[in-house]
């Protein structure tokens, strides 16, 4: 899928998790990654990551979230926003 700047997208991805308490090895062996959903406006991407914003204040001001592509399970375009 070819995304364009400011397309509204949802990304399903897995995040690293760390437990700082001491647990038995059998319990540690059961721990898994955390599944996340992030919704925002597509900004751009490289071979390694994708950038999106959940808030756009003007034509030039926005916040940014950067997600490594190796963590991404699925990307879906929700809508194409015309500003």
C-alpha positions in Angstrom: 0.0 0.0 0.0 1.3 3.4 -1.0 0.7 5.9 1.8 0.5 9.6 1.3 1.3 12.4 3.8 -1.5 12.8 6.4 -3.3 9.6 5.5 -5.1 8.5 8.6 -3.6 5.1 9.5 -3.7 2.5 12.3 -0.6 0.5 13.1 -0.7 -2.8 14.9 2.8 -3.5 16.4 4.6 -5.4 19.2 6.5 -3.5 21.9 9.3 -4.7 24.1 8.4 -5.2 27.7 10.6 -5.4 30.8 9.6 -6.7 34.2 11.8 -5.3 37.0 10.6 -7.7 39.7 12.3 -11.0 40.5 10.3 -14.0 39.3 10.9 -17.7 38.9 12.3 -19.0 35.6 9.2 -20.9 34.7 7.1 -17.6 35.1 9.7 -15.6 33.2 9.5 -18.1 30.3 5.8 -17.4 29.9 6.2 -13.6 29.4 5.5 -12.2 26.0 5.6 -8.9 24.0 2.9 -6.3 24.4 0.5 -5.9 21.4 -0.1 -2.2 20.6 -2.4 -0.1 18.3 -1.3 3.4 17.3 -3.6 5.7 15.3 -2.3 8.8 13.5 -1.5 10.8 10.4 1.2 9.3 8.2 4.3 11.6 7.9 7.0 9.5 6.2 9.1 6.4 6.5 12.6 5.0 5.9 13.7 1.4 5.5 13.9 1.1 9.3 10.9 3.0 10.7 7.6 4.8 10.0 6.7 8.3 11.4 3.2 9.4 12.2 1.5 12.2 14.2 -1.6 12.0 16.4 -2.0 15.8 16.5 -1.5 18.3 13.7 -1.8 22.0 14.7 -1.0 23.7 11.5 0.6 23.0 8.1 4.0 22.8 9.8 3.5 21.9 13.5 2.8 18.4 14.7 4.0 15.8 17.2 5.7 12.6 16.1 5.7 8.9 16.9 8.5 6.8 15.4 7.8 3.0 15.2 10.5 0.5 14.1 9.3 -1.4 11.1 10.6 -4.7 12.6 7.9 -4.3 15.3 5.0 -3.7 12.9 2.5 -6.5 12.3 0.0 -4.6 10.2 -0.7 -1.1 8.7 -4.2 -0.1 7.6 -5.3 3.2 6.0 -8.5 4.4 7.7 -9.1 7.4 5.5 -7.4 9.9 3.2 -7.6 13.3 4.8 -7.7 16.5 2.7 -6.6 19.6 4.6 
